[in-house]
C-alpha cells in the first residue's frame, strides 16, 4: 500500500509552519501562518473564466431557469 502525504504551505511566504484556524461559512478550512502572520484558505476555490461567465449569462438571458442553469453548468447561484 502506498501512502502519500500532502503538505500545505503558506501562499504568501511558502512556509510549512501553519496551523488550522477554523473554517469559513462554506466549510473551507482556514490557516494561520506562524512565520508571516497571514490568514487564509488552504485551497481557494477557482474562479470561472470570462468565457464560462458569458456562456452562463447568455443561457440566463435566453429565459433558462436558475435551477436549470445550476444543473446544466454545475454552478451555484
C-alpha positions in Angstrom: 0.0 0.0 0.0 1.3 3.4 -1.0 0.5 6.4 1.2 1.0 10.0 0.0 1.3 12.8 2.5 0.0 16.2 1.4 2.0 19.1 2.9 0.2 22.5 2.9 2.3 25.7 2.6 1.5 29.3 3.1 0.6 31.0 -0.1 2.4 34.2 0.8 5.8 33.1 2.2 5.8 29.4 1.2 6.4 28.3 4.8 5.2 25.0 6.1 4.8 26.4 9.7 1.0 26.8 9.5 -1.8 25.8 11.8 -5.5 25.2 11.2 -7.6 28.2 12.3 -11.2 27.1 11.9 -13.5 27.2 8.9 -15.4 29.8 6.9 -19.1 29.8 6.2 -18.9 27.4 3.4 -16.8 24.9 5.4 -13.4 25.6 3.8 -10.6 25.3 6.3 -8.6 28.4 7.2 -5.0 28.5 8.3 -2.7 30.9 10.2 0.9 31.1 9.2 3.2 31.4 12.2 6.1 32.8 10.1 4.5 35.7 8.3 1.2 36.0 10.2 -1.0 35.5 7.2 -4.5 34.1 7.4 -6.3 32.4 4.5 -8.0 29.4 3.0 -5.8 26.3 2.3 -7.3 25.5 -1.1 -9.1 28.5 -2.6 -12.0 27.9 -5.0 -11.2 28.5 -8.6 -12.9 31.4 -10.3 -14.8 31.0 -13.6 -13.2 32.2 -16.8 -14.7 35.0 -18.8 -15.8 32.6 -21.5 -17.7 30.5 -18.9 -19.3 33.5 -17.5 -20.5 34.7 -20.9 -22.0 31.3 -21.7 -23.9 31.1 -18.4 -25.2 34.7 -18.7 -26.3 34.1 -22.3 -28.2 31.0 -21.1 -29.9 33.0 -18.4 -30.8 35.8 -20.9 -32.5 33.1 -23.1 -35.0 32.5 -20.3 -33.5 29.4 -18.8 -34.4 28.9 -15.2 -31.9 29.5 -12.4 -32.3 25.9 -11.3 -31.8 24.6 -14.9 -28.6 26.6 -15.2 -27.3 25.3 -11.9 -27.9 21.7 -13.1 -26.6 22.2 -16.6 -23.3 24.1 -15.8 -22.7 22.8 -12.3 -22.6 26.2 -10.8 -24.5 27.7 -7.8 -26.4 30.9 -7.6 
